[in-house]
Amino acid sequence: MLMRTKINIFLGLVVIVFSVLNIVWNHNYRLLTNESRNVQTISRNIVAINKQLLTEYSQKISGVEIQQKAVKLLGMKLPEKTKNIDL
């Protein structure tokens, strides 16, 4: 009888310890999931801004905006013929 009571107390304590560890683990997992979601959102924003900046930079490099402004504002015409110069 005494041995049975000790085993029941021990098993009860084991169940309580595992329950507390499970609660702590689930809480940490939830915090990690929220942190991961926040990092993914920030990463998507950074990628979107980077793509926008690359697009703007490539447009400036290509001179499309400059050419369009020259045609509209200054009334310039695009060249009809181009001559290749061999060096």
C-alpha positions in Angstrom: 0.0 0.0 0.0 2.8 2.4 0.9 4.7 1.5 -2.3 1.6 2.1 -4.4 1.0 5.5 -2.9 4.7 6.5 -3.6 4.3 5.4 -7.2 1.1 7.3 -7.6 2.7 10.5 -6.1 5.7 10.1 -8.4 3.5 9.6 -11.5 1.4 12.6 -10.5 4.5 14.7 -10.2 5.8 13.5 -13.6 2.5 14.4 -15.2 2.6 17.9 -13.7 6.2 18.4 -14.8 5.5 17.3 -18.3 2.3 19.5 -18.4 4.3 22.5 -17.3 7.1 21.8 -19.9 4.4 21.4 -22.6 2.9 24.8 -21.7 6.3 26.4 -21.8 7.2 24.7 -25.1 3.9 25.8 -26.7 4.3 29.4 -25.5 7.8 29.5 -27.0 6.7 28.0 -30.2 3.9 30.6 -30.5 6.4 33.4 -29.9 8.8 31.9 -32.5 6.0 31.6 -35.0 4.9 35.2 -34.5 8.6 36.4 -34.8 9.0 34.3 -38.0 5.8 35.9 -39.4 7.1 39.4 -38.6 10.5 38.7 -40.2 8.8 37.3 -43.4 6.7 40.5 -43.6 9.7 42.7 -43.2 11.6 40.6 -45.8 8.8 40.9 -48.3 8.7 44.7 -47.8 12.5 44.9 -48.4 12.3 42.8 -51.5 9.5 44.9 -52.9 11.4 48.2 -52.2 14.5 46.7 -53.7 12.6 45.7 -56.9 11.1 49.2 -57.1 14.6 50.8 -56.7 16.1 48.5 -59.3 13.3 49.4 -61.8 13.8 53.1 -61.2 17.5 52.8 -61.6 17.3 50.8 -64.8 14.9 53.4 -66.2 17.3 56.2 -65.4 20.2 54.2 -66.9 18.3 53.5 -70.1 17.4 57.1 -70.6 13.8 56.4 -71.4 12.5 59.2 -69.2 15.1 61.7 -70.6 14.1 60.8 -74.1 10.4 61.2 -73.4 10.9 64.6 -71.7 13.1 65.8 -74.6 10.4 64.8 -77.1 7.5 66.3 -75.1 8.9 69.4 -73.5 11.6 70.5 -76.0 9.9 69.2 -79.2 12.9 67.2 -80.2 12.5 64.5 -82.8 14.0 61.1 -82.7 16.7 60.5 -85.3 15.5 58.8 -88.4 18.8 57.5 -89.5 21.8 56.4 -87.4 25.3 56.0 -88.7 27.6 53.4 -87.3 31.1 54.5 -86.8 33.8 51.9 -87.2 36.9 52.4 -85.1 
